[in-house]
Amino acid sequence: MLRLIILFVFIFTMHQPHLAESETKKKELAIVIDDLGNNMKGTEEILKLPITLTAAIMPFMPTSKQDAELAKKYGHEVIVHMPMEPKKGKKSWLGPGAITTDLSDDEIRKRVVAAIKDIPHAVGMNHHMGSKATEDERVMRIVLGVCKEYGLFYLDSKTTGKSVVGKLAEEMNVPYLENNFFFDDIYTKQHITKQAKLLAGELSEKDRLIAIGHVGVSGPMMVDVLQEYIPVYKNQAKIVPLSVLIPELKFIDKRF
């Protein structure tokens, strides 16, 4: 009898770490990297990180297609990083083919379709800037309608608290997600490190998180900080592409 009790205690103890790890791994973290497509600083280095990222690539830029192929080569998910009108800032920051609120319905549709066709392997879309455009129901109804037609999900980057994306996406039955976190809203390594640490804290309390970083000015800093925090995140959660967070999603490629 004593042997049976000892054996039971041994087996129970041996299985505890496994159970704890199993429960931890139910958590999911998607890391999105914006602004690829323009030969930005840190692009190749960030795509070589040992995790699955979601690469948000701006259309109609010098390295749009090259970066999409590179992201695919390294096993990352690709989405269109659609330039959209902000409340503040210069139009020149948007790049070519941007969606602005003064465009006609037909022109908005034409530009969104062209952007989707310009980015190989894209399965979703989010916006570059866009604080003004994503508050406009007319504009976003057209954008989301095209996404639905082409089988793309939409990630609301949440560059404004008054976004209509969620409301319209639910009404139109378009798969969508919402960003929870920005790593580099301030371009200093100190801030990015602080945000990375905060994200680790959030993971201890939430089962699913989406965080956005960028290449460009903050690209090299993002690489350094992620290299430090990837082991931390992997210990807390499974790092996944965005589409994993929409299990019912069925991809439809109508671009060609």
TAMOKA-V456343 format. One record per backbone hydrogen bond with DSSP energy under -0.5 kcal/mol. NH is the residue of the N-H (numbers start at 1). CO is the residue of the C=O. Records with the same first field share a line. If there is no record, write none. Layout:
NH: CO + CO
This chain:
5: 1
6: 2
7: 3
8: 4
9: 5
10: 6
11: 7
12: 8
13: 9
14: 10
15: 11
16: 12 + 13
17: 13
19: 15
20: 16
21: 17
22: 18
23: 19
24: 20
25: 21
26: 23
27: 24
28: 207
29: 238
30: 209
31: 29
32: 30 + 211
33: 54
34: 32 + 213
36: 56
38: 35
43: 40
46: 42
47: 43
48: 44
49: 46
51: 49
53: 51
54: 31
55: 53 + 77
56: 33 + 54
57: 55 + 79
58: 36
61: 58
63: 37
64: 37 + 61
67: 63
68: 64
69: 65
70: 66
71: 67
72: 68
73: 69
74: 70
75: 72
76: 71
77: 53
78: 121
79: 55
80: 124
81: 57
82: 80 + 126
84: 128
85: 99
93: 90
94: 91
95: 91
98: 95
99: 83
100: 98
103: 100
108: 104
109: 105
110: 106
111: 107
112: 108
113: 109
114: 110
115: 111
116: 112
117: 113
118: 114
119: 115 + 116
120: 118
122: 119
123: 78
124: 78
125: 153
126: 80
128: 82
129: 127
130: 84
132: 85
133: 85
134: 130
135: 132
136: 133
137: 135
140: 136
141: 137
142: 138
143: 139
144: 140
145: 141
146: 142
147: 143
148: 144
149: 145
150: 146
151: 148
152: 147
153: 123
154: 175
155: 125
156: 154 + 177
157: 155
163: 160
164: 134
168: 164
169: 165
170: 166
171: 167
172: 168
173: 169 + 170
174: 169
175: 173
177: 154
179: 156
180: 210
181: 210
183: 212
184: 212
188: 186
192: 188
193: 189
194: 190
195: 191
196: 192
197: 193
198: 194
199: 195
200: 196
201: 197
202: 198
203: 199
204: 200 + 201
205: 202
206: 202
209: 28
211: 30
212: 181
213: 32
215: 34
216: 41
219: 216
220: 216
222: 218
223: 219
224: 220
225: 221
226: 222
227: 223
228: 224
229: 225
230: 226
233: 229
234: 230
235: 231
236: 232 + 233
237: 233
238: 27
239: 237
240: 29 + 238
244: 241
245: 242
246: 243
249: 246
254: 252
